[in-house]
Each structure stands twice: as structure tokens, then as C-alpha cells.
Amino acid sequence: MDFCIQLSSDYPDKHYGGDRVYQDMLDQAKLADRIGFDSVSVTEHHLVNCLMMPAPLTFAVKIASMTERLKILTSVVVLPLHDMRVYAGEVVVADIFCEGRLMLGVGRGAFAYEMERMGVPMDETRERFDESLDVLQALLSDEEVSWQGKWYQFDPLTIMPRPLRQGGPPIMMAVLNPDGIYASTKRGFHIQTTPLSGNHQLLKDQVEAFQRGKADCQKTDDIPTLTLSRVAHLAKNEAEKQKKIAAAHHYYGRFDNIFLGPGLVDHGMITPMPSRTPKEELAESLLIGSTQEVIDKLAPYAELGIDRVIINPNFGLDAQDTMDALQAFAEDVMPHFSSTPVPVDKARKEA
């Protein structure tokens, strides 16, 4: 089982500065590259201070320029916000500059506040996404593509330059429901999902749907993988654990507001609200705790055959504390789930 860090660019305090937020994320990416993480993931969100990244491909290219081996996942790009005739070329160029390390995670959009202010009503996102994905795949696979659909109509055109890889970078679908996971996997897409509120039966259903889809998909060299996303942090003692759980609970109050709640935003700052999930219940589902507690919570994922776990350690904690926790995660947790030895962090050793 591989591990990925979500560079989620949380920005709860405007005075901290966007430059410092993104430097913190780049520092995490450089650390991840040195200490054995498989990948980092970058979000796409606009107009709000949660998961704040309005330019994910630009960010991916910057990360690639500062790392040597990390895969870089978009997690996820919101296709209905883009014109695929422009976006396909941007994907090709980003993949070139990322030297083939880019995986394109895609989704239809989750925040009504964001989508509707960008001119895409939520009740249109499914149709727009489905057609956008078909257009994107066609443009990345074929030359002289024309289209006559509901959302796209255009005469023959060819995206230039042509992709490094036939069909462009691997595509990963963000899907929650098992039926959608099966259908997407059967088409050959990689999958990113999450068990809401730690629902283990839902997770088992998601994995079972993925395995069925993988068995039924056309066999290619790009074998579908299943990625799971979780909030995570290591704590040295019980007091620190409770402090971090409280920070995560506050973070989810903002997230719940923009995701499922009223979408109250003031000058770009999401209004904190009580989380829909009680703190004690949330604590059970999060990967926050001692080294052994986190290992014990990860073990069922490995047993189910999850290929990659994205950990999100960015929910309002001190930047250096997060760097230290990531280092400890690589040294003390990851070896239990991977046969690949953790590289020696030369920068830390020299320090």
C-alpha cells in the first residue's frame, strides 16, 4: 500500500498570506520526495479558503520542478469549470513539464457556492462532467476531433502539442457510490474514494465494486488502482491527540458548511459552523493518534487491498509540527505497509 500527501492548502487566517500557505505545501512535497511517499495530490477550488488551489496544473508543474520521483495527482480537477478545447492542451503541457509524473484526477464539483458563482448550476454538473470527460479523452487520443453535443459543438481540430502518452496522463475518477465505482473502473479509470464518517460497510462495498470493475475492464498496461482519502496526523501523547482532533473537528465545521451546508462565506472566508459529526464519532473515523493507533486503523485498508492512501494533514495545525508528523509517519508507519525501504533523509541527517 502506497501513501500520498494531500497538499490541501488550508488558509484559515488571511494574515498568514497565500505565499506562506503554498510554501508550506511545497516544503511538504519536497519532504515527501525525500522520505518515500509515493505521491502528492493537489486540489482545485476557487473563491474559498478551504482546499484553496485555483491553479492545480500550475502547482503540479512547480512541484515537479522541485522534486525528482513523486507522482503528482490532481485530486481533483473540476472539469465543468473548464473548456476542454483549452484544457486538453494545458494537460499535455503540464504532463510534459511534470516529465510524465502527472495523474489527472477529475470530478464534477462539490461546492454549490463555488460552482454557481462560476456559472455552473449544481443540477447541471453531472451532464456537463460526463460530456467534458468524453471530449477531453477524445482530444487527448485522436486528431481532427469534431463534436456535436449538448454542451460542446465544434468543427474538426487537433490539440497541439500531442500528448507524451497515448491518451494523455492516466485519469482517476472521484467517486463515492459503489455503482459509480464499478462503472468507472470497468471503463479503465483509476478510482479515488472515501468512506464517509468512517463507514466500514460502505468501504467494503466500494472495494468490492472496484474489484468487480477491475475484473470486467479491458486489460491494458495501465491497471486501475483504488485510492482512499483520509484526514491524518500523528500525536506524541493523548493531550496532543485531543488537540489535533479538536482542530480537525473545527476544520470539518468549515468543510461541512461549504460542502453540505448553507455555504456561508464572508470575503472568501468560509464561516465556521458546528460540524455535522460529533467530535467523538469523528475521532473514530480519522487517522489521528499515536503511531500504533494509526497503524491499527490503516490495517483494514491494507487487508481490503487499497492501493494508495491519501493522507490530509493540513487542517490548521502548525507547519513545523506537520512536517515532523509526516517524517514520523514515513519512518514509523509506512514500513508496516510497504516493502520499499524509507530513504534516508539527507537534509535531516545533515541538519
N, C-alpha and C positions, 0 to 999 in steps of 0.2 A: 504494500500500500504506500503510495507516494503522498507527499504533503506540499501544499501550496499556501502562500500568504496572500490574503486579500488586502490590497493597498486601498483601503476604503475611504481615505481622505476625510475623516470626520473633522468637523470645523465648528465646535460648539461656541467658540469665542472669537468674534470678528477681530478683536485686538491682537490675536495671535498672528494673524497675517497668512494669506494664501501661500506666499513664498515659503514660509516656515512649515506649513502643513505638507506641501509637496516635497520639500527637502527631507522631512521626516520619512515620507513614503519611499523616496529614493534611497535613503540610508537603509531602510528595511530591505529593499530589493538587493542592494549591494551585499548586505549581510547574508541574505538568503542564498545568493550565488556562491558565497564562500563556504557556507556550513552545511550544504547538502539538501536544501529544499529542491523539489522538482521544478517548481514554477512559482510565479506570482500572478495575481489576477487584478484587473483594473475595471472599475465600474463605468457606467455612463449615467450621469444625472445632471440636470440643469436647474438653475433658479433656486436651489435649496442647499442648505449646509450639511446635509446628511448624504453620505456616499458621493461626495461632491467631485465630479470629474466630467466637465463638458467637452473634453477633447481626448477621448481614450486612445485613439491611434497615435496622436502626437505623444502622449505619455508612454505608450508602448515603445515607440522609436527611441525616446530618451532613455528608457530603462535598458533597451538593447545596447545602446552606446556605452553604458556604464557597467555591463555585465558580460560574462563570457559564455555561459551554458544554459541559463534559466530559460525554460519555456515561458512565454508571456501570453496569458489568456485575457481576452475581453470577457467580462463577467458581470453584466452583458451589455452589448451594443443594442440600442433600441431602434430597430430597423424602420418603423413607421415615421421616425423623425428625419429620415434621410431620403434623398433622391438617389436611387440605386445607380443611375447613369453616372453620377458624380462619385458616389460612394465606392463603387466597384474599383475605379481607378485608384482611389485613396487606399483601399485594402491592398491592392497589388503593390503599390509603392511602399506601404508600411511593411509588408512581408519581405520585400527586398531589403529595406533598411534594418529589419529585425533578423536578417540572414536566415530566414526560414524557421524562426523560432515562434512565430505567431500562431495561436489558435483562436479562431473567431467565434466567441460565444455570442449568441443572438437571442433576443427576446422581443416581446411586443409592447412592453411598457407596463409599469405597475402603479405609478403615482398619478392619480387623476389631476391633481393640482398642476403638475409639470406638463402632462400630455395636452391638456385642454388649453393651457396658456401658450403652447407651441402649435396650436391649431389642429390637434388630432383628438377628437372626442373619444372617450374610452370605449363607447359602444362600436366604434369603427376599427379598433386596434387589431382585432383578430383577422378580419378580412384584409386590412392593409398589410399586416405582417405576412400572412400567407402568400399574397401576391408579390410583396417585396422580396421575400426569400426566393421564390421561383425566378424572379427577374435577376436577382443577384447571382444565383447559381448559373443561369443561362449565360450571363455576361462574362462570368469567370471561366466558363467551359468552352464557349463557342465564339466564333467570329461572325460578323454581319447578322447580329440578332435584331429582329423586329418584334413588336409587341402590340397586341390589341386586347387589353383587359379592362377592368373597371377603373383601376387607379393609374395604370400606365398605358399610354398609346404612343408609339414612336416608330419611325422608319428605320431601316437597317443601319446598324452602327457596330463598331468594333472598339472595345475598351483597349487603350494603349497606356503603358506597355502591357504586354501579355504576362500572365502570372508565371512566377517561378515554378510553381507546381501545377499540374493539370487540375483545373477546377478550383485553383486558389488554395489558401490555407485550410486545414481541417475546420469543420464547422461543429460547434457544440450548441445544443438547444437547451434553454432553460425551461424545464417542465416539472410540474408538481404532480398532476394526476396520473395514475398508473396507465390508463388507456392512452393518454398522450405520450407517455414514455415509450410504450410498446410501439406505437405508430412511428414515432421519430426514430427509434433505434432500428426498426425494420427498414427505414429509408437509408440507414448507414450513418446517421448523425451520432456524435458523442452527446452525452447527457449530463447536465448539471441539475441537481435537485436538492431538496432539503426536507426532512421530516418536521412538519410544523409542530411546535411545542413538544418536541421530543417524542412524538407518537411512533412507538416502535412497530406497531402493526402496520401503520401506513408505510413505514420504511421497508418492511418486509414485502409489502405489496409492490412498492416501487421497484425494488431489486428484482422481484420475480418477473415483473413486466419487462424490465430491461433484459433479463436473461432470455425470455421468450423472443423478444425482438431481435436480439443478437443472433439467436439460433436461426431465425427466419430471414435475416437480411442477406443480400447478395454479398458473397465473400470478396473482399478486396484486401490490399495491403494495409489499409487504414482501418484497423479493427476498432469498433466502437468501445468507448470507455465510459464508466459511470463515476461521476464526481459528486461529492456531498459537501455542502457548505454549512459550517458551524461557527458560532462565536466561541473563542477560546482564549485562555490565559493561564499561566502557571502562578501559583501563590506559594510563598515560603512558609506561611503559617495560617492558622484559622482566622486571625484578625485581618490579615491581608486578603484572604479569600473572600470574607464577607464584604470588605471594602470594594473589591472588584465586582462582586455580584451586584452590589448596590449601584455601581457605575453602569453596569450592563442594563440593569432594570431601568435606570433613568434614560439610557440610550434608547431602549425599546419603547419608552413613553413617547419619545420624539418620532421614532420609526412608525409606531402604530398610528400616530396622528396622521402622518402623510400617506401611509400605505392603506389602512382600512378605515381610518377615522375621518374627521371633518376636513383635514387638510388646511389647518390654520397656520399661516406663515406671515411673519412680520419683517419686511425688508430683507427677505432671503433667509431669515432665521426661523426654523420650524419651532412652533410653540411647544414646550414640554407639557405633556399631559400624563396622567396616571397610565401605566402600562396595562393592557388588557389582561395580561397574565400575572397572577400573584407572584411576588418575589420568590417564595419558597418553591413554587412549581417551576418557575423559570430556572432557578438554580439547579434543579434536577436535570434539565434538558441541555444546559450549557456545558461546555468543556472548560470549566473554571475550577481549579482546585490544586491539590498537591500533585506531584509527579505521578504517584501511584493511582490517585483518583482519576486523573486524565487518562492514564493507560487503561484503567478498568473500563472507562466509558468508551474508549476507542476500540476495545477488543471486539465487541459485537459487529462493528463495521468491517473489521478485517475478516471475521468469520463469515459474514454475508457476501464477501467478495467485492467490496467497494474498491475501485482502482485508485482514487485520489480523494483526499480530504482537503478542502479549502478552509483554513482557519482565519477568522477575522479577529485580530487582536486590537483593533482600533475603535475604541468606544469611549474616548475621553480621558484615558489614563496618561500618566507622564511618559514622554517619548523615550527617555533612557530606561525606564522600568520596562517598557515594552520590548526594547532591544535586548535587555538582559533576559527577559522571559523567553524570547524567541531563541536565543542562544541556548538556554537551558532545555527548551523543547527539543532542539536538534540533538543535543548531547544525551539527554536522559529519556526522552520519549520515543523519538523516531527509530532508534536502533531496535526497538521491540517489534517493529512492523516492517522493517526493510532490511534486506541482506546487503544493501550498499553501505559501506562504512562512511561515517560522518567525516568529511575532510577536516584537516587541521586548519583552524582559522589563523592564518599567518599574521593578519593585522592584530588580532587579540594577543597572540603569542609574543609579538614584538613589543606590544604595549606593556 
